Amino acid sequence: MDGGRLSPDGSQIVYTMQARPGAGEDLYLRPVAGGAPMRLTSDPANDYGAAWSPQGDRIAFVRQDGHEPCSIIVTPIPGGPERAVARCETADYTRLTWIDERTLAISDHPAPEELRRIRAIDIETGAVRDLTTPTPGTFGDNDPQASPDGRYLVFRRSIMHGADDLYLLDLGSGEERPLTTDGWKAPGYVWSADSRHVFFSSNRDGGFGLWTVDVE
């Protein structure tokens, strides 16, 4: 099961689960206060990585079918027809986040021989543009997470297998700067509600623990 995502108002959670062993992964919606889950998708492919739109009226997620480039899907909440808004260029796995109500950010390879970078997708026109420029000699950029105020994007730049640094992208100026510079693992991270801190998991103290960095 994929980790759940809370709605902006904190009342609902969307998560990925298999209806039965061997079946594809689908998205489910459930009230935080309790109650029966509602199944949102039933495609044979795997659906995962759901992210709520800023207003909480839509969910974007990734649909993965074998080793084909993944698709980016948007569906209204609490229900309605889903819509494919883009397709990854080459990646068969990615993560996404909403920058604003019509813009998503994903990690993708523009071409098989190029490094992963963070790319913006206009869900109305399908236009795609690069947001980050990965450093040559690294393994590229992954897992974007937009700040709640929409000013910043935090992402992970992999130096080598098992060694990462967190970077901050100013969405207004396009400036990138590192938040960490010591290359420890950073497999998961989340913004504080005030967009001031990034909380992240790291093994920089031996075992994995929870750390924080002040982006200011």
N, C-alpha and C positions, 0 to 999 in steps of 0.2 A: 504494500500500500504506500502511495506517495504521501509525503507530509501535507497536512491540510493548510488551507489559507483562510484566514478570517476576513469577513466582509469589512468594508471601511467603518460601518457602524457597530461592528462587533457582535451582530446578532446571528450570523450564519457562518457556516464553515463549508468549504468545498474541498473534496479530497478524491483521490484515485483508489479504486479497489477492483479486484477481480470478482465477478459474480460467482465464479466457480473455478476450481483448479484447471489450468490450461487455457482458460478463456482470455480474451483480450482485456486490457485494463480500461475501465470506464470511469466517468466522473459522477460523483454523488454530492447532493446538497442536503445539509441537515441544520436545523436550528440549534444554536448553542444551548438554549434552555431545555432541549430534549425533544423527542418526537421521532417519528419514522423518517428515514432518509428518502430523498427523492432522486431517482436515477436521471441524470441529465443527458448521457450519451450511451449509445449501444452499437457503435461501429465495430467491425471485426478487428480493426487496427487498435494499437495502444494509444490511449488518450491520457495525458499527464501534464504536470507543470502549470496548473490553472492559476491565473492571476486576475484579481478583480479590477475593473475600471475604477477611476477615481470617484465616480458618483455611485458605484456599487450596483449599477443596473445591467452590467454585462460582464462576461468572463471571457478571457482569451486563454487558449491552451494549445498544446502541441499534439499533433497526431502523427504517430510513427508507424509506418507499414513496412516491416522488414528492414532492408538496408537502402530503401529508396529515400531521397531527400524528404525531410519532414515537412508537414503542412502546418500552417498557423490558422487556427479556427477561432471565430468569435461567436458567442451565443448569448442571447438575452436572458436575464434572470427576472422572474422565476421560470420562464419557459418561452419557447418560440423557435423558429427555424434557425439553425446554425448557418454560418457563412464562412467559406474559405477566403481569407484576405491576402494570403501570400504563401509562397513555397520557399523553403530553404534552397540556396543555390546548390550546395553539395552536402551539407551536414545531415546526418540521419538522426541526430540527437541535439537538442538545444534547450535553453531556458529563456523565459521572456519576462518582461515587465512593461507596465504602462508608463509612458512619459507624460502624456496628457490624454484627453478624451479621444483623440484620433491617431495617436502615435504610439507604436510599440517599439521596444528594443529587444533584439535577440543577438545571440552569438552565432556566427556562420563563417564558412570559408567562401570568399567570392569566387574562387577557383580551387581545384584540388591541390595545386602546388602552393597556394598562398596560405599565410597564417590566419588562424581564426581572429576575428575582430568583432567589436560590437557595432551593429548596424541598426538604423532606424527604419521603420516601415510605416508609411502612411496607409491606414486601413481603408481609406476612401478611394485613393487612386492606385494603391499598390506600389508607389514609388519607394525605392530603397536607396539609402545613402549611408556611407561609413561614418561612424562617430569616433572610433579610436584608431590609432596607428600603432600596432604592436611592434615592439622592439625586435629587430633581426637577432636571431640566436635564441629567442625565447620560443615557447610553444603557443603563444598567442593569448587572446583575451576571452574570458568566459563569464557566465552567470551574472548578467547585469541586474542591478536593483536600484530603481529610482527612489529618491527621497520623497517623503510625503508632500513637501512643499513644491516639488517639481523642479528644483534648482540644480540638483546634482544627480549623478549616477555613480554608484560604486560598482567595481567589477574586479575580477581576479585575473592577474597576469601570471601565467605559469612560466617559471624560470627553467624548470626541468621537471621530470616526473617526481611528484611528491614535494615540490618546493614552489611556493606561491608568494606573491605580494599583492596586497589590496591597493587599488588605485581609485582616485576620485576624478571624475570628469565634470567640469563646470559646463552645464548645458547651454548657458548663455554665451560664454566666451570660447568654448571648445578647448580650454586648457586642461591638460591632464597633470596630475601630480600624485606621487606615491603616498599612501597612508601608512604602509609598513615597508621596511627595507631590509629585513633580515631573512627572508626566504623560508619561513616556517609554513607548515600547512595551514590553510584557511578554508576548510571545506564548506562552511556555511556561515551566513551573516544576515543581519537584519537591521533596519534603521530604527532609531528611537522616534517616538511620535512627533517630537519637535524638530526633527531633521538635523540635530546637532551632533549625535553620536552614532557610530556604527558598532554594534555588538557582533562578535564573531567567535567561532570555535577555532582553537589552535592548540597544537602540542608544543608550543614554545617553552613550556615549563615542565617538560617531561610527558606526563599524561595529558590527554585533551581536557581543556577547561574553557570557560567563557571569559572573553576579554572584551575591552571596549577601547575605542579611539575617538577623540574629539576632532571633528573635521575642521574646526576653526583653528 
